[in-house]
């Protein structure tokens, strides 16, 4: 059973947070704006097993405290057992909320087989956010998968096998084929299909000046040691959304809102990641003359979103053609336009736990073992948008 804070330590943490919640990035609920959040809550599934509660009471209460300030939360790592998700909804509603949930089928494994099985979940405040008509996984059809597989197979053969007139050709063919069961993983160095299918749900936020029609994409992309595989999934997802944006965004007026743990670790710094994304977008735009604009604000804000604060894994980003949503050049205006206008942030619970005292380790690093399993190993991130109104700020480009 993982270590966790004692009830007395959780009380100390909450008392410290009460003194200045915004200092740690805890969002504040306000009447004329909504909070849209994304959070990988580590192994958010069964409430208890033979070893006791999966989340300690204090950890679950802190999860509830954060979510109570939000209107829409995309949750990654919802487990096949959804008891914790429903318990979270029920606790929020018992406290006077009007929340509901929707989640995907199990993804990441085939039925009856081992794999990274989990669901993508949404928790939403029905007083502020209405479900739309669309809910679907994002997946490639069989012909596309076969085409991707054949292309990857041909490239793998070309790189790993010698010419057919090489005397060692047959020996190397036999060796290569002996690893056939691994071809979709380590042997094939090209994107074939998402390991865990992203989940898209339409939500609508209405106000006196119109509405936001959001196509929210909840994604938990592949993790592990292969940075190449992480890149492939990320750019495959981004290309999917960008190419579909011609009809969905430019013609239908929807907003793609990506709310995800992207495991975005394919360069050594946030600046390099940002330049890599910008170069990709520029190239694709020049090829297709796309009209929708893309904004990844958490690449601008200097946020390190894992609990150990050394990676920017988690993102809320949008693909839109809507002047009510900022472009990348406007991100510096976050929090300066008024209490209910555009802002974004991260609940830095690691700093909270250290400042309050219970997470202070023996050396310079916090004692991560006391919270990254019981609570989470990812920080929740959030974006504030005004309720649609005629007087809200418009992000125009001269």
C-alpha positions in Angstrom: 0.0 0.0 0.0 1.5 3.4 -1.0 2.5 5.9 1.7 0.2 8.9 2.2 -0.3 11.9 4.4 -2.0 11.3 7.8 -5.4 13.0 8.5 -3.6 15.5 10.7 -1.2 16.3 7.9 -4.1 16.8 5.4 -5.7 19.2 7.9 -2.5 21.2 8.0 -2.3 21.3 4.2 -5.9 22.5 3.9 -5.4 25.1 6.6 -2.4 26.4 4.8 -4.2 26.5 1.5 -7.1 28.4 3.0 -4.8 31.3 3.8 -4.2 32.0 0.1 -5.6 29.5 -2.4 -4.7 31.5 -5.5 -1.0 31.6 -4.5 -0.9 27.9 -5.5 -2.9 28.3 -8.6 -6.2 27.0 -7.2 -8.9 28.5 -9.5 -11.6 30.6 -8.1 -15.2 30.1 -9.1 -16.8 33.4 -10.5 -20.3 34.0 -11.7 -19.4 35.4 -15.2 -16.7 32.9 -16.3 -16.1 29.2 -16.5 -13.1 27.1 -15.5 -12.1 24.4 -18.0 -9.5 22.0 -16.5 -7.5 18.9 -17.4 -6.0 16.4 -14.9 -4.3 13.1 -15.0 -5.4 11.7 -11.7 -3.2 8.7 -11.1 -5.2 5.4 -11.3 -8.6 6.9 -10.6 -10.7 3.8 -10.3 -11.8 1.6 -7.5 -12.6 3.2 -4.2 -11.0 0.3 -2.2 -9.6 -3.2 -2.5 -8.4 -5.8 0.0 -5.5 -3.5 1.0 -7.8 -0.6 1.9 -8.8 2.7 0.2 -7.1 3.3 -3.2 -7.1 7.1 -2.4 -6.8 8.2 1.2 -9.8 10.3 2.5 -7.6 13.4 2.5 -6.4 12.9 -1.1 -10.0 12.3 -2.3 -11.2 15.4 -0.5 -8.4 17.5 -2.1 -9.5 16.1 -5.6 -13.0 17.1 -4.7 -11.9 20.6 -3.6 -10.2 21.3 -6.9 -13.0 20.0 -9.1 -15.6 22.0 -7.1 -14.1 25.1 -8.5 -14.3 23.9 -12.1 -17.1 23.7 -14.7 -15.5 21.1 -17.0 -12.7 18.7 -16.1 -11.1 16.3 -18.5 -9.7 13.4 -16.5 -7.1 11.0 -17.7 -6.3 7.6 -16.2 -9.8 6.8 -15.2 -9.6 3.0 -14.6 -12.0 0.3 -16.0 -13.7 0.5 -12.6 -15.4 3.9 -12.5 -16.4 3.9 -8.8 -14.1 6.9 -8.0 -15.5 9.0 -10.8 -19.1 8.5 -9.7 -18.1 9.0 -6.1 -16.5 12.3 -7.0 -19.7 13.4 -8.9 -21.9 12.3 -6.0 -19.9 14.2 -3.4 -19.9 17.4 -5.4 -23.7 17.1 -5.8 -24.2 16.4 -2.1 -22.4 19.7 -1.5 -24.9 21.5 -3.7 -23.4 21.0 -7.1 -25.0 19.9 -10.3 -22.4 17.7 -11.9 -22.5 14.8 -14.3 -20.0 12.5 -16.0 -19.4 11.0 -19.3 -16.5 8.6 -20.1 -15.1 6.5 -22.9 -15.0 2.7 -23.2 -11.8 1.0 -22.1 -9.0 1.7 -24.4 -5.3 0.7 -24.5 -5.8 -3.1 -24.7 -7.8 -5.7 -26.6 -10.5 -7.6 -24.6 -9.0 -10.3 -22.5 -5.4 -9.2 -23.0 -2.9 -7.3 -21.1 -2.3 -3.6 -21.9 -2.6 0.0 -20.6 -6.3 -0.2 -20.0 -8.0 3.0 -18.9 -10.8 5.4 -19.8 -11.0 9.1 -20.6 -13.6 10.9 -18.4 -15.3 14.2 -18.3 -16.8 15.8 -15.2 -19.0 18.8 -16.0 -21.2 21.3 -14.2 -24.6 21.0 -15.9 -25.6 24.5 -14.6 -22.9 26.0 -16.8 -22.0 23.3 -19.4 -24.4 21.4 -21.6 -23.5 18.2 -23.5 -23.8 18.4 -27.3 -24.7 15.7 -29.7 -21.3 14.2 -30.6 -19.3 11.7 -28.6 -16.7 9.5 -30.3 -13.2 8.0 -30.1 -10.6 9.3 -32.6 -9.3 6.3 -34.4 -7.9 5.4 -37.8 -10.0 3.1 -40.0 -8.6 -0.3 -41.0 -7.4 0.7 -44.4 -5.4 3.5 -42.9 -3.9 1.2 -40.2 -3.0 -1.3 -42.9 -1.4 1.4 -45.0 0.6 2.7 -42.0 1.7 -0.8 -41.1 2.8 -1.6 -44.6 4.8 1.6 -44.9 6.4 1.1 -41.6 7.2 -2.5 -42.4 8.8 -1.6 -45.7 11.0 1.0 -44.1 11.9 -1.4 -41.3 13.0 -4.0 -43.8 15.0 -1.5 -45.8 16.9 -0.3 -42.8 17.4 -3.6 -41.0 18.0 -6.2 -43.7 21.0 -6.3 -46.2 20.6 -6.6 -50.0 19.2 -9.9 -51.2 22.6 -10.9 -52.7 24.3 -10.6 -49.3 25.4 -14.1 -48.1 23.9 -13.4 -44.7 20.5 -12.3 -46.1 18.5 -15.5 -45.1 20.1 -15.6 -41.7 19.1 -12.0 -41.0 15.6 -12.5 -42.4 15.1 -15.4 -40.0 16.3 -13.2 -37.1 14.2 -10.3 -38.2 11.0 -12.5 -38.5 11.7 -14.0 -35.0 10.8 -10.6 -33.6 7.5 -10.3 -35.6 5.4 -10.2 -32.5 7.1 -7.0 -31.6 6.7 -5.3 -34.9 3.9 -3.0 -33.9 6.0 -1.7 -31.0 9.8 -1.6 -31.0 10.3 -3.0 -34.5 8.2 -0.5 -36.3 9.4 3.0 -36.0 6.4 4.7 -37.6 3.0 5.7 -36.3 0.4 3.0 -36.9 -2.4 3.7 -34.5 -3.0 5.4 -31.1 -2.1 3.1 -28.2 -5.0 4.7 -26.3 -7.7 6.3 -28.6 -8.4 9.9 -27.8 -12.0 10.6 -26.8 -14.0 13.5 -28.2 -17.2 14.9 -26.6 -19.1 18.0 -27.7 -20.0 20.5 -24.9 -21.8 23.8 -25.3 -21.4 26.8 -22.9 -24.2 29.3 -23.4 -24.4 33.0 -22.4 -26.3 36.2 -23.2 -23.9 36.9 -26.1 -24.0 33.5 -27.8 -22.2 30.2 -27.0 -19.0 28.3 -27.3 -19.5 25.0 -29.2 -16.5 23.0 -28.0 -15.3 19.7 -29.4 -13.3 18.6 -26.4 -10.6 16.0 -27.1 -9.5 14.1 -24.0 -6.2 12.3 -24.7 -3.6 10.4 -22.8 -0.8 9.8 -25.4 1.8 7.0 -25.2 4.4 7.2 -22.4 7.5 5.2 -21.9 11.1 5.5 -23.0 10.6 6.0 -26.7 10.6 9.8 -27.4 10.1 8.9 -31.1 6.8 7.1 -30.4 5.6 10.1 -28.3 6.4 12.5 -31.2 4.5 10.3 -33.6 1.3 10.1 -31.6 1.4 13.8 -30.8 1.8 14.9 -34.4 -0.7 12.3 -35.7 -3.3 13.7 -33.3 -2.4 17.3 -34.2 -2.6 16.6 -37.9 -6.0 14.9 -37.5 -7.4 17.9 -35.7 -5.9 20.4 -38.1 -7.0 18.7 -41.2 -10.6 18.2 -39.8 -10.6 21.9 -38.8 -11.3 23.0 -42.3 -14.9 21.8 -42.0 -15.4 21.5 -38.2 -13.8 24.9 -37.2 -13.7 27.1 -40.3 -17.1 26.1 -41.8 -19.1 24.9 -38.8 -17.8 27.4 -36.3 -16.8 24.7 -33.7 -13.8 25.0 -31.4 -11.4 22.0 -31.0 -10.3 22.0 -27.3 -7.5 19.6 -26.6 -7.4 18.7 -22.9 -4.7 16.1 -22.5 -1.7 14.5 -21.0 0.4 14.5 -24.1 3.6 13.1 -22.6 5.2 15.9 -24.6 8.8 15.1 -24.0 10.4 15.0 -27.4 12.9 17.8 -26.8 15.1 18.9 -24.0 13.4 22.2 -23.2 10.0 23.9 -23.4 11.5 26.4 -25.9 12.6 23.7 -28.2 9.2 21.9 -27.9 7.5 25.2 -28.8 9.7 25.7 -31.9 9.1 22.2 -33.0 5.3 22.6 -32.8 5.5 26.0 -34.5 7.6 24.6 -37.3 5.2 21.7 -37.8 2.2 24.0 -37.9 3.9 26.3 -40.4 4.8 23.5 -42.7 1.3 22.0 -42.6 -0.4 25.4 -43.1 1.8 26.1 -46.1 0.8 22.8 -47.7 -2.9 23.0 -46.9 -3.6 26.8 -46.4 -5.5 26.1 -43.2 -7.6 28.8 -41.7 -7.9 27.7 -38.1 -5.4 29.0 -35.6 -3.7 26.9 -32.9 -2.7 28.0 -29.4 -0.8 26.0 -26.8 -0.6 28.5 -23.9 1.1 26.1 -21.5 4.1 26.1 -23.8 4.3 29.9 -23.2 3.6 30.0 -19.5 6.7 28.1 -18.2 4.6 25.5 -16.5 6.1 22.2 -15.4 3.0 20.1 -15.0 4.2 16.8 -13.5 4.4 16.5 -9.7 8.2 16.4 -9.9 8.2 19.6 -11.8 10.6 18.8 -14.6 8.3 18.2 -17.6 5.4 20.0 -19.4 3.3 16.9 -20.1 -0.2 18.4 -19.7 -1.9 20.8 -22.0 -5.1 22.6 -22.8 -4.9 23.9 -26.3 -7.4 25.0 -28.9 -7.8 25.1 -32.7 -10.2 27.8 -33.5 -11.2 30.7 -35.8 -12.9 32.6 -33.0 -11.8 36.1 -31.9 -13.1 35.3 -28.4 -10.2 32.9 -27.9 -6.6 34.2 -27.8 -3.9 33.3 -30.3 -0.5 32.5 -29.1 0.7 36.1 -29.3 -2.1 37.1 -26.8 -1.1 34.7 -24.0 0.8 37.3 -22.1 -2.5 39.1 -21.6 -3.8 36.3 -19.4 -5.1 37.5 -16.1 -4.8 41.2 -17.1 -8.1 41.8 -18.8 -10.5 41.6 -15.9 -11.7 39.1 -13.3 -13.8 37.1 -15.6 -11.7 37.3 -18.8 -9.1 34.9 -20.2 -6.7 33.4 -17.8 -4.9 30.1 -17.3 -2.9 28.4 -14.6 -1.9 25.3 -12.7 -2.6 24.0 -9.2 0.9 23.5 -7.9 0.1 21.1 -5.1 3.7 20.0 -4.8 4.7 23.5 -3.6 1.6 23.5 -1.3 2.6 20.2 0.3 6.2 21.4 0.8 5.2 24.8 2.2 2.6 23.3 4.5 5.3 21.0 5.9 4.2 17.4 5.4 6.0 16.8 2.1 9.4 18.2 3.2 12.0 15.5 2.5 15.3 14.8 4.1 17.3 16.6 1.4 16.4 19.3 -1.1 13.7 17.3 -2.9 10.2 16.8 -1.5 9.1 13.4 -0.2 7.2 12.4 -3.4 6.4 9.0 -2.1 3.8 10.5 0.3 1.6 11.9 -2.4 2.4 11.0 -6.0 0.7 7.6 -5.7 -2.0 8.4 -3.3 -2.9 11.8 -4.8 -1.4 12.2 -8.2 1.8 12.5 -10.2 0.4 15.3 -12.4 -0.7 18.8 -11.6 -4.2 19.9 -12.7 -4.2 22.7 -15.2 -7.0 25.1 -16.1 -8.2 27.9 -18.4 -10.7 30.6 -17.5 -13.0 31.9 -20.2 -15.8 34.5 -19.9 -19.4 33.4 -20.2 -20.2 34.4 -23.8 -21.3 38.0 -23.9 -21.4 40.9 -26.3 -19.0 42.9 -24.2 -16.2 40.3 -23.7 -12.7 40.9 -25.0 -11.9 40.2 -28.6 -8.5 39.0 -29.6 -8.0 40.7 -33.0 -4.8 40.8 -35.1 -4.1 44.0 -37.0 
